[in-house]
Every structure is written in C-alpha cells, then in structure tokens.
Amino acid sequence: MAYTPQEQHNLDLVQAMFDHVLIPMDADAADRFIAPDYIQHNQWVDTGLEPLKAFLRKVRGENPHAVHDIKRRFADGDHVIVHYHVRRFAGDPGFAVIDIFRVEGDMIVEHWDTVQDVPTDSPNPHSPF
C-alpha cells in the first residue's frame, strides 16, 4: 500500500509510541508522543495525558509481562489504525484490540479503541487475527 509522506510519518509515529510506551508500558515515555490535551474515547480511562499515564502504570503493575503483538497497521489521512493481540500472562488467550489514533503534527491527539476477548472455544475456524 502506498502512503503519502504524511501518512507514513503518522504510521511511524504510532509505531514508535507502541515501541516506547505501550509495549514496555512506560508511562513516562508517553510525553514524547501524546499531546497533553489528548482526547480519549476509551471508556476505562478519563480524557487527557495524565489519566492515560496513570492507567498505564496501573496496568503495568497488574500485568508486568503483558505482550502487545501487532498484526497490522493502516494509515488514512490523519488517522492510524492498529490491530493487535494483547496477552497479559503466559497462557492468556488475551484480547483482540483495534486502536484508532488521530495525529496532528508530531503528536497523537485523539484515540478510540475496541477490545474483544479472544474466545477459547468458537464455532468459527478463523482467528480474530
């Protein structure tokens, strides 16, 4: 897929945020990627950077060995979509997650997501990934 230079920049920014913030669950690194007045649509976290950082610290404390396995990424204008598999611990079937980020300049300014448990027993032979 051919992206515009801006879309490629946005993909690279979101990937760097995953590499430095979400995968290691490093709340302190979030300042480099996420705007202070970040708009959050996830219903588990209040809007803004500081509530996100508090959430990341809580999750890291509860699941220090969590894995975020990115399956695919897409860019469309100022939006980046990431589909990935979160596993909290060894043997965890985990969650299928789709994040949508909106980027302005060099910062992520808005986020939406949908999270689904990965079933251990399904009539569908196709993986959610």
MARNUKE-886624 format. One record per residue: residue in one letter; x, y, z of N, C-alpha, C, O in turn. Coordinates in steps of 0.05 Angstrom, whole numbers, padded with zeros to 5 digits, always signed. Example, Ala and Ser with C-alpha at 12.3 -4.5 7.8 and 13.67 -1.06 7.14 Angstrom:
a+00264-00114+00156+00246-00090+00156+00264-00066+00156+00285-00066+00169
s+00257-00045+00142+00273-00021+00143+00258+00001+00157+00268+00023+00161
This chain:
m+00017-00023+00000+00000+00000+00000+00018+00025+00000+00037+00027+00016
a+00011+00043-00017+00027+00068-00019+00014+00089-00002-00009+00095-00004
y+00030+00101+00016+00021+00122+00033+00033+00148+00025+00055+00149+00013
t+00019+00170+00031+00031+00196+00027+00054+00199+00048+00055+00184+00067
p+00071+00218+00044+00092+00223+00064+00081+00228+00092+00092+00219+00112
q+00059+00243+00093+00047+00249+00119+00035+00224+00132+00039+00220+00156
e+00022+00207+00116+00011+00182+00127+00033+00164+00137+00031+00151+00158
q+00056+00163+00122+00079+00146+00131+00090+00157+00157+00097+00142+00175
h+00092+00184+00159+00101+00197+00184+00083+00189+00207+00092+00182+00229
n+00056+00190+00202+00037+00183+00223+00040+00153+00231+00039+00147+00255
l+00043+00135+00212+00048+00107+00218+00073+00104+00235+00072+00089+00255
d+00094+00117+00227+00119+00115+00241+00117+00126+00270+00128+00114+00289
l+00102+00148+00273+00098+00160+00300+00083+00140+00318+00091+00136+00341
v+00061+00129+00308+00046+00110+00324+00062+00085+00330+00061+00075+00352
q+00078+00075+00311+00094+00052+00316+00115+00058+00338+00120+00042+00356
a+00127+00082+00336+00146+00090+00357+00133+00092+00384+00145+00085+00404
m+00108+00102+00385+00093+00103+00410+00089+00075+00421+00092+00070+00445
f+00081+00056+00404+00079+00028+00413+00105+00018+00424+00107+00006+00446
d+00127+00023+00409+00153+00012+00416+00163+00024+00443+00177+00010+00458
h+00157+00049+00448+00168+00062+00472+00148+00066+00495+00157+00070+00518
v+00122+00064+00490+00102+00069+00510+00086+00043+00516+00087+00033+00538
l+00071+00034+00496+00052+00012+00501+00064-00015+00505+00057-00030+00523
i+00084-00022+00488+00096-00049+00491+00111-00051+00518+00107-00070+00532
p+00128-00031+00525+00141-00033+00552+00123-00022+00574+00131-00024+00598
m+00099-00011+00568+00082+00001+00587+00096+00022+00603+00095+00023+00628
d+00111+00040+00589+00127+00061+00601+00111+00087+00600+00112+00102+00580
a+00097+00093+00621+00080+00117+00623+00097+00143+00619+00088+00162+00607
d+00121+00143+00629+00138+00166+00628+00146+00174+00600+00152+00197+00594
a+00146+00154+00581+00154+00160+00554+00130+00171+00538+00134+00180+00515
a+00106+00171+00549+00083+00180+00534+00084+00209+00527+00073+00217+00506
d+00098+00226+00543+00100+00254+00537+00112+00260+00509+00106+00281+00497
r+00129+00242+00500+00142+00246+00474+00123+00242+00450+00129+00250+00428
f+00100+00228+00454+00083+00220+00432+00054+00230+00434+00041+00232+00414
i+00045+00236+00458+00017+00241+00463+00013+00269+00474+00026+00277+00493
a-00005+00284+00461-00010+00312+00469-00021+00314+00497-00036+00296+00505
p-00014+00335+00512-00025+00338+00539-00055+00339+00540-00067+00330+00560
d-00068+00350+00520-00097+00352+00520-00110+00330+00502-00132+00334+00491
y-00096+00308+00500-00105+00284+00486-00134+00278+00492-00142+00277+00515
i-00150+00272+00471-00178+00265+00474-00180+00235+00474-00172+00221+00455
q-00191+00224+00496-00193+00195+00500-00222+00187+00497-00240+00198+00509
h-00227+00166+00481-00254+00155+00478-00256+00128+00491-00278+00117+00492
n-00234+00116+00501-00236+00091+00516-00251+00096+00541-00246+00115+00556
q-00271+00079+00547-00289+00084+00570-00276+00075+00597-00289+00080+00617
w-00252+00064+00596-00239+00056+00621-00220+00077+00631-00209+00075+00653
v-00215+00098+00615-00195+00118+00621-00206+00146+00616-00219+00150+00595
d-00201+00164+00634-00211+00192+00630-00194+00205+00608-00173+00195+00601
t-00204+00227+00597-00190+00240+00576-00166+00256+00586-00165+00263+00610
g-00146+00260+00569-00121+00274+00577-00098+00255+00581-00101+00231+00585
l-00074+00266+00579-00049+00251+00581-00045+00240+00609-00037+00217+00612
e-00049+00255+00630-00044+00246+00657-00061+00222+00665-00050+00203+00677
p-00087+00222+00659-00103+00197+00665-00093+00173+00649-00093+00151+00660
l-00084+00177+00624-00073+00155+00609-00047+00144+00623-00044+00120+00625
k-00030+00162+00632-00005+00153+00645-00012+00138+00670+00001+00118+00676
a-00031+00147+00686-00040+00133+00710-00050+00105+00703-00045+00086+00717
f-00066+00103+00682-00076+00077+00673-00054+00059+00664-00054+00035+00672
l-00034+00069+00650-00011+00052+00641+00004+00042+00665+00012+00019+00666
r+00008+00059+00685+00022+00050+00710+00007+00028+00724+00018+00009+00734
k-00019+00031+00726-00037+00011+00739-00035-00015+00724-00031-00036+00736
v-00038-00015+00697-00038-00039+00681-00011-00053+00683-00009-00077+00685
r+00011-00037+00682+00038-00049+00684+00042-00062+00711+00054-00084+00713
g+00031-00050+00732+00033-00062+00759+00018-00088+00761+00027-00107+00774
e-00005-00090+00748-00021-00114+00748-00012-00135+00729-00015-00159+00735
n+00000-00127+00707+00008-00146+00686+00036-00139+00675+00038-00130+00652
p+00057-00142+00691+00083-00132+00682+00095-00147+00659+00114-00138+00646
h+00084-00171+00652+00095-00186+00629+00076-00187+00606+00078-00205+00589
a+00058-00168+00604+00039-00167+00582+00054-00164+00555+00075-00152+00553
v+00041-00176+00535+00052-00175+00507+00032-00161+00489+00008-00166+00491
h+00042-00143+00473+00026-00129+00452+00037-00137+00425+00058-00127+00417
d+00024-00155+00412+00033-00167+00386+00018-00154+00363-00005-00161+00358
i+00030-00135+00350+00017-00120+00328+00015-00139+00304+00034-00152+00296
k-00009-00140+00293-00015-00157+00270-00016-00141+00244-00007-00150+00223
r-00028-00116+00245-00029-00100+00222-00033-00071+00230-00043-00064+00251
r-00024-00053+00211-00027-00024+00216-00035-00011+00189-00027-00020+00168
f-00052+00010+00191-00061+00024+00167-00061+00054+00173-00064+00062+00196
a-00057+00070+00153-00060+00098+00155-00080+00108+00135-00081+00099+00112
d-00096+00128+00143-00115+00141+00126-00116+00170+00134-00129+00177+00154
g-00102+00187+00119-00100+00215+00126-00087+00218+00153-00065+00209+00158
d-00102+00232+00172-00090+00237+00198-00097+00215+00218-00093+00219+00242
h-00108+00192+00209-00115+00170+00227-00097+00146+00222-00090+00140+00199
v-00090+00132+00243-00074+00107+00242-00090+00086+00257-00100+00091+00279
i-00093+00063+00245-00108+00041+00256-00088+00018+00262-00072+00011+00244
v-00089+00007+00286-00071-00015+00294-00088-00038+00305-00104-00034+00322
h-00084-00061+00293-00098-00086+00302-00077-00103+00316-00056-00110+00304
y-00082-00111+00341-00061-00126+00355-00074-00145+00376-00097-00143+00382
h-00056-00162+00386-00064-00183+00406-00050-00177+00432-00026-00176+00433
v-00066-00173+00453-00055-00168+00479-00058-00193+00496-00080-00205+00497
r-00036-00202+00507-00036-00225+00526-00024-00215+00552-00001-00205+00552
r-00038-00219+00574-00030-00208+00600-00009-00225+00614+00007-00216+00629
f-00010-00251+00608+00008-00271+00622+00010-00295+00605-00006-00299+00586
a+00029-00313+00610+00032-00338+00595+00006-00354+00596-00005-00358+00617
g-00002-00363+00573-00027-00379+00571-00052-00363+00569-00074-00375+00566
d-00051-00337+00571-00074-00320+00569-00083-00319+00540-00067-00312+00523
p-00109-00325+00534-00118-00322+00506-00119-00293+00498-00116-00286+00475
g-00123-00275+00518-00119-00247+00513-00143-00232+00500-00165-00242+00501
f-00136-00209+00489-00155-00192+00476-00147-00186+00447-00123-00185+00441
a-00166-00184+00430-00162-00173+00403-00169-00143+00406-00191-00136+00415
v-00151-00126+00398-00154-00097+00401-00150-00083+00374-00133-00090+00358
i-00168-00064+00370-00164-00045+00347-00164-00017+00359-00183-00008+00371
d-00141-00004+00355-00138+00024+00364-00139+00042+00339-00129+00035+00318
i-00152+00065+00342-00152+00086+00322-00140+00111+00335-00150+00120+00356
f-00119+00121+00323-00106+00145+00333-00109+00168+00312-00107+00163+00288
r-00114+00192+00322-00113+00215+00304-00088+00231+00311-00082+00236+00335
v-00073+00239+00290-00047+00252+00293-00049+00280+00283-00061+00285+00262
e-00038+00299+00298-00033+00327+00288-00004+00333+00292+00006+00332+00314
g+00009+00339+00270+00038+00345+00271+00053+00321+00281+00053+00300+00268
d+00067+00324+00303+00084+00303+00314+00072+00291+00340+00086+00279+00356
m+00046+00294+00344+00033+00284+00368+00007+00269+00362-00007+00276+00344
i+00002+00249+00379-00024+00235+00378-00043+00252+00395-00037+00259+00418
v-00065+00260+00383-00083+00278+00396-00110+00266+00404-00126+00278+00419
e-00116+00242+00393-00142+00230+00398-00140+00200+00395-00124+00190+00379
h-00157+00185+00410-00155+00156+00410-00183+00144+00414-00198+00152+00431
w-00189+00124+00398-00212+00107+00401-00202+00078+00401-00181+00072+00390
d-00217+00060+00413-00210+00032+00412-00234+00014+00415-00255+00022+00424
t-00230-00011+00407-00249-00032+00412-00233-00056+00421-00212-00062+00410
v-00243-00070+00442-00229-00092+00454-00248-00116+00456-00271-00113+00465
q-00238-00139+00447-00254-00163+00448-00238-00186+00460-00215-00190+00453
d-00250-00201+00479-00237-00225+00489-00232-00244+00466-00250-00247+00449
v-00209-00257+00466-00204-00278+00446-00217-00304+00458-00209-00313+00479
p-00237-00315+00443-00250-00338+00454-00232-00363+00454-00215-00366+00437
t-00236-00380+00474-00221-00405+00474-00237-00428+00460-00225-00448+00454
d-00262-00423+00456-00279-00442+00442-00298-00427+00423-00315-00412+00433
s-00294-00430+00397-00310-00415+00378-00319-00433+00355-00304-00451+00347
p-00343-00429+00345-00352-00445+00322-00338-00435+00296-00339-00449+00275
n-00326-00412+00297-00313-00400+00274-00284-00410+00272-00269-00406+00292
p-00275-00422+00250-00248-00431+00249-00227-00409+00244-00203-00415+00244
h-00236-00385+00239-00218-00363+00232-00210-00348+00258-00228-00340+00273
s-00185-00343+00261-00175-00328+00284-00183-00298+00281-00188-00289+00258
p-00186-00284+00303-00191-00256+00301-00167-00240+00290-00168-00216+00286
f-00145-00254+00285-00121-00241+00275-00114-00250+00247-00095-00240+00235
